[in-house]
Amino acid sequence: MHKPIHLLRWLLAVWIPLLLAAGCSSGQASKKLVRKTVARIAPEQRLELVSYKTKSVARSGEDDKEKLFFVIGDRKMLISFKADIKAGIDLKDFDPKRDITLKRREKSALIRLPEPVIFSCDVPTDSIVVEYQETGLFRSKIKSEEVAQVAVKGKENILQEIENQKRYPILSDARENARRTFTSLLNALGYEKVDVVFPSEEAQQKSKVKRSKDTVGASGAEKSTETESETEAVG
């Protein structure tokens, strides 16, 4: 289960009407106003975009390393727990002067955002339930501290699965929510065409361009079709 964090609703309901009342309804907002508006998005430099609530399980006492210590009797545990995961964009290194480019004549804007990150993964203590436990005849009973350690292991497994894109597409959801948020924001400021890009996407694009140039270089020169356009960096 996941849900977006509706920051854009506040922007469109409160901040954008103020801009329009100030005279931005005709044409595009200036670079200064765009920079000021973006700064209003995340004053604490942390833009939370999506949250997941999930239930998972973790176990202990079944891997080979642990079995080396279980000489007499066995000791196993299976727990279930809930996790609350939040992800978004860390704007600490985001610089509107560098990362936003406006083409006012074309009514277009380009914004480069940092990659989404996990802000938190909280496991409420009261959500941890021991579903199964087994201790051998000569083994001590499982303690609450061990249960907590297994929950930490389960939390680490969740974060690893997110990083490896095996489960919980929270980072891709955060990326798409960021794209929608900034596209709608700049649309409201008068920019009809908005491109929101991330470092991983730019790297892929550069790789494609390089392969294309290598191919062209092998077959002959490519005629340039680049034209000049009025470009205004936000600064």
C-alpha positions in Angstrom: 0.0 0.0 0.0 1.4 3.4 -0.9 0.2 6.9 -1.1 1.6 10.2 -2.6 2.2 13.2 -0.4 0.1 16.0 -1.8 2.4 18.9 -1.7 1.3 20.1 -5.1 -2.3 20.5 -3.9 -1.0 23.1 -1.4 1.0 24.8 -4.1 -1.8 25.1 -6.5 -4.4 26.1 -3.9 -2.3 28.7 -2.0 0.9 29.8 -3.6 0.0 29.8 -7.4 -3.1 32.0 -6.9 -0.9 34.5 -5.1 1.4 34.6 -8.1 -1.4 35.0 -10.6 -2.8 37.8 -8.5 0.6 39.5 -8.7 0.4 39.6 -12.5 1.7 36.3 -13.8 -1.5 35.3 -15.5 -0.3 36.7 -18.9 2.8 35.0 -20.2 5.4 33.1 -18.2 6.8 33.8 -14.8 10.2 35.4 -14.7 13.3 33.5 -13.7 13.4 35.2 -10.4 9.8 34.2 -9.6 10.4 30.6 -10.7 13.4 30.4 -8.4 11.4 31.8 -5.6 8.5 29.4 -6.2 10.8 26.4 -6.3 12.4 27.5 -3.0 8.9 27.5 -1.4 8.5 23.8 -2.2 10.9 22.4 0.3 12.2 25.0 2.8 13.9 22.1 4.7 15.4 20.8 1.5 13.5 17.5 1.8 10.7 16.9 -0.6 8.7 13.8 0.5 6.8 12.5 -2.4 5.5 9.0 -1.5 5.0 6.7 1.4 4.6 3.0 1.6 3.0 1.0 4.4 3.8 -2.7 4.1 3.9 -5.9 6.2 6.8 -8.3 5.9 8.4 -11.2 7.7 11.9 -12.1 8.8 13.5 -15.2 10.2 16.5 -16.3 12.2 18.3 -19.5 12.8 18.2 -21.0 9.4 21.4 -19.9 7.6 24.6 -22.0 7.7 26.6 -19.5 9.8 24.0 -19.5 12.6 23.8 -23.3 12.5 27.5 -23.6 13.3 26.6 -22.4 16.8 23.6 -24.7 17.3 25.5 -27.7 18.4 22.9 -29.1 20.7 19.3 -28.5 19.8 17.9 -25.9 17.3 16.8 -22.4 17.7 14.6 -20.7 15.1 12.3 -17.7 15.0 9.9 -16.2 12.4 8.4 -12.8 13.0 6.0 -10.5 11.1 6.2 -6.7 11.3 4.9 -3.6 9.7 7.1 -1.0 8.0 6.4 2.6 7.0 8.7 3.8 4.2 9.0 7.4 2.9 10.9 8.5 -0.2 11.4 11.7 -2.1 13.9 14.2 -3.4 16.8 15.6 -1.3 17.1 19.2 -2.6 20.2 20.0 -0.5 22.4 20.2 -3.6 19.7 21.4 -6.0 20.5 24.9 -7.4 17.8 26.6 -9.4 20.4 28.8 -11.1 22.2 25.7 -12.5 19.4 23.1 -12.6 16.5 25.1 -14.2 16.7 26.4 -17.8 13.8 28.4 -19.2 13.0 29.1 -22.9 10.5 31.9 -22.6 9.8 32.4 -26.3 9.1 28.7 -26.7 7.2 28.5 -23.3 9.3 25.6 -22.3 11.4 24.7 -19.2 13.9 22.1 -18.3 14.5 21.1 -14.7 17.2 18.6 -13.5 16.3 16.9 -10.2 18.4 14.7 -7.9 17.6 11.0 -7.9 14.9 9.9 -5.4 16.1 8.5 -2.1 14.6 6.7 0.9 14.2 9.1 3.8 13.0 6.7 6.4 12.0 3.1 7.0 10.3 2.8 10.4 9.3 -0.4 12.1 6.9 0.3 15.0 7.9 -1.9 18.0 4.2 -2.8 18.7 3.8 -4.2 15.2 6.4 -6.9 15.7 4.8 -10.3 16.2 6.6 -13.6 16.9 4.7 -16.0 14.6 6.8 -19.0 15.3 9.8 -20.0 17.5 11.6 -23.2 18.2 14.3 -23.8 20.8 16.1 -27.1 21.4 16.0 -28.8 24.8 19.3 -27.4 25.9 18.9 -23.9 24.4 17.7 -20.7 26.2 14.4 -19.1 25.4 14.4 -16.3 22.8 14.6 -12.9 24.3 13.0 -9.6 23.3 16.4 -8.2 22.3 16.8 -11.0 19.8 13.3 -10.4 18.4 14.3 -6.7 17.9 17.5 -7.8 16.1 15.6 -10.0 13.7 13.3 -7.0 13.0 16.3 -4.9 12.2 17.5 -7.6 9.8 14.1 -7.6 8.2 14.2 -3.8 7.7 17.7 -4.1 6.1 16.3 -6.8 3.7 13.5 -4.4 2.7 16.0 -1.6 2.0 18.2 -4.0 0.0 15.2 -5.1 -2.1 14.3 -1.5 -2.8 17.9 -0.8 -3.9 18.0 -3.8 -6.1 14.6 -3.0 -7.6 13.3 -6.5 -6.6 10.4 -5.3 -4.6 8.6 -2.1 -3.6 8.8 0.3 -6.6 8.8 3.3 -4.2 11.8 5.0 -5.9 10.2 4.9 -9.3 6.9 6.1 -7.8 8.8 9.0 -6.2 10.4 9.8 -9.5 7.1 10.0 -11.3 5.4 12.0 -8.5 8.3 14.5 -8.7 7.9 14.7 -12.5 4.2 15.4 -12.1 4.7 17.9 -9.3 7.2 20.0 -11.1 5.5 19.7 -14.4 2.2 21.0 -13.0 4.0 23.7 -11.1 5.7 25.1 -14.1 2.6 24.7 -16.2 0.8 26.9 -13.7 3.6 29.4 -14.1 3.0 29.6 -17.8 5.4 27.1 -19.3 3.5 24.7 -21.6 6.3 22.2 -22.3 8.2 21.0 -19.2 11.0 18.4 -19.2 11.9 16.9 -15.8 15.1 14.8 -16.0 17.2 12.8 -13.5 20.9 12.0 -13.5 20.3 8.3 -14.4 18.2 9.4 -17.4 20.7 11.9 -18.6 23.5 9.2 -18.3 21.4 6.9 -20.5 20.7 9.6 -23.0 24.5 10.5 -23.2 25.3 6.9 -23.7 22.8 6.7 -26.6 24.2 9.9 -28.2 27.7 8.5 -27.9 26.7 5.2 -29.6 25.0 7.2 -32.3 28.0 9.4 -32.9 30.2 6.3 -33.0 27.9 4.8 -35.6 27.8 8.0 -37.7 31.6 8.4 -37.4 32.0 5.0 -38.9 29.7 5.8 -41.9 30.4 9.5 -42.5 29.8 12.9 -41.2 26.3 13.8 -39.9 24.8 17.1 -41.0 24.0 19.4 -38.0 20.3 20.4 -37.6 20.8 22.5 -34.5 19.2 25.9 -34.4 19.5 28.8 -32.0 16.7 29.5 -29.6 16.3 32.0 -26.8 17.4 30.3 -23.7 17.4 31.8 -20.2 19.1 30.0 -17.4 17.5 30.6 -14.0 19.9 32.9 -12.2 
